[in-house]
Amino acid sequence: MTFDVMALLLAAGGGFFAAAIGGLHAFIFTGFAEGLMLARESRFTEAESVGRQAVELADRIDFCFGRPLAHSYFAETLALAGKPDEAVRHTATALGILEGKGDVMLATRVRERLAAVGIQVPEQVA
């Protein structure tokens, strides 16, 4: 299983990342990365808790990059935890934001990443 480069960088350099972007954004990014990494270690209860916190933080602000990433990484965490229905809902949220903003490339990457863990969504969400 390969780790997403962003998740590795965030997990390894959370302090640097926090200094680079500051406060709340750092908690969002490190939270969704940590949640996914915990899920890949089969620590599903912890993974879901950390990932859900990242999504809740991201939903409080209109950070057009952080929100869809938090939802998509949490969807992957949920898929690994055996919760595909909830994973599909978070995937649809992420894709709706990305497609609404016209970010076709990231939407495609999200689809590919989630398809690898068995999550399929309609071609156009927004």
C-alpha positions as CSV (number, residue, x, y, z in Angstrom):
1,M,0.0,0.0,0.0
2,T,1.4,3.4,-0.9
3,F,1.0,6.5,1.2
4,D,-0.1,9.7,-0.4
5,V,2.9,12.1,-0.5
6,M,1.0,14.8,1.2
7,A,0.0,12.6,4.1
8,L,3.6,11.6,4.7
9,L,4.8,15.1,4.6
10,L,2.1,16.3,6.9
11,A,2.7,13.6,9.4
12,A,6.5,13.9,9.3
13,G,6.6,17.7,9.3
14,G,3.5,18.8,11.1
15,G,5.4,21.4,13.1
16,F,6.9,23.0,10.0
17,F,3.6,22.9,8.2
18,A,1.9,24.5,11.2
19,A,4.4,27.3,11.1
20,A,4.0,27.7,7.4
21,I,0.2,28.0,7.3
22,G,-0.7,28.7,10.9
23,G,-3.3,27.7,13.4
24,L,-6.5,26.1,12.4
25,H,-5.4,25.1,8.9
26,A,-2.6,23.1,10.4
27,F,-4.9,21.2,12.7
28,I,-7.1,20.3,9.7
29,F,-4.3,19.0,7.5
30,T,-2.5,17.1,10.3
31,G,-5.8,15.7,11.5
32,F,-6.9,14.2,8.2
33,A,-3.4,12.8,7.5
34,E,-3.1,11.3,11.0
35,G,-6.6,9.8,10.7
36,L,-5.7,8.1,7.5
37,M,-2.4,6.8,8.8
38,L,-4.2,5.4,11.9
39,A,-6.7,3.7,9.7
40,R,-3.9,2.1,7.7
41,E,-2.6,0.8,11.0
42,S,-6.1,-0.7,11.7
43,R,-6.6,1.7,14.6
44,F,-10.1,2.5,13.4
45,T,-11.6,4.0,16.5
46,E,-8.8,6.5,16.9
47,A,-8.7,7.1,13.1
48,E,-12.4,8.0,12.9
49,S,-12.2,10.3,15.9
50,V,-9.2,12.3,14.6
51,G,-10.6,12.4,11.0
52,R,-14.0,13.5,12.2
53,Q,-12.4,16.3,14.2
54,A,-10.5,17.5,11.1
55,V,-13.7,17.5,9.0
56,E,-15.6,19.4,11.8
57,L,-12.8,22.1,11.9
58,A,-12.7,22.3,8.1
59,D,-16.4,22.8,7.8
60,R,-16.3,25.8,10.1
61,I,-14.3,27.8,7.6
62,D,-14.5,28.3,3.9
63,F,-11.0,27.1,3.0
64,C,-11.6,25.8,-0.5
65,F,-8.6,23.5,-0.5
66,G,-8.8,22.2,3.1
67,R,-12.5,21.3,3.2
68,P,-12.6,18.9,0.3
69,L,-9.3,17.3,1.3
70,A,-10.6,16.8,4.9
71,H,-13.7,15.2,3.6
72,S,-11.9,13.0,1.0
73,Y,-9.3,11.7,3.4
74,F,-12.0,11.1,6.0
75,A,-13.9,9.1,3.4
76,E,-10.8,7.0,2.8
77,T,-10.5,6.5,6.5
78,L,-14.1,5.4,6.8
79,A,-13.7,3.0,3.8
80,L,-10.8,1.4,5.5
81,A,-12.8,1.2,8.7
82,G,-15.6,-0.7,6.9
83,K,-18.1,2.2,6.7
84,P,-18.6,2.6,2.9
85,D,-22.0,4.4,3.1
86,E,-20.6,7.2,5.3
87,A,-17.5,7.2,3.1
88,V,-19.6,7.8,0.0
89,R,-21.3,10.8,1.7
90,H,-18.0,12.4,2.5
91,T,-16.7,11.7,-1.0
92,A,-19.7,13.4,-2.5
93,T,-19.2,16.4,-0.2
94,A,-15.5,16.7,-1.3
95,L,-16.3,16.3,-5.0
96,G,-19.2,18.7,-4.8
97,I,-16.9,21.4,-3.4
98,L,-14.1,20.7,-5.9
99,E,-16.4,20.5,-8.9
100,G,-18.3,23.6,-7.8
101,K,-14.9,25.4,-7.7
102,G,-13.9,24.0,-11.1
103,D,-11.0,22.0,-9.7
104,V,-11.2,19.1,-12.2
105,M,-7.7,17.8,-11.6
106,L,-8.1,17.4,-7.8
107,A,-11.6,16.0,-8.2
108,T,-10.1,13.4,-10.6
109,R,-7.3,12.6,-8.1
110,V,-9.9,12.2,-5.3
111,R,-11.9,9.8,-7.4
112,E,-8.9,7.7,-8.2
113,R,-7.7,7.6,-4.6
114,L,-11.1,6.6,-3.3
115,A,-11.7,4.1,-6.1
116,A,-8.6,2.3,-4.8
117,V,-10.4,1.6,-1.5
118,G,-13.6,0.6,-3.2
119,I,-15.6,3.9,-3.1
120,Q,-17.3,4.8,-6.4
121,V,-19.4,7.9,-6.9
122,P,-21.2,9.2,-10.0
123,E,-19.1,11.0,-12.6
124,Q,-20.5,14.5,-11.8
125,V,-21.6,15.4,-8.3
126,A,-22.0,19.2,-8.3
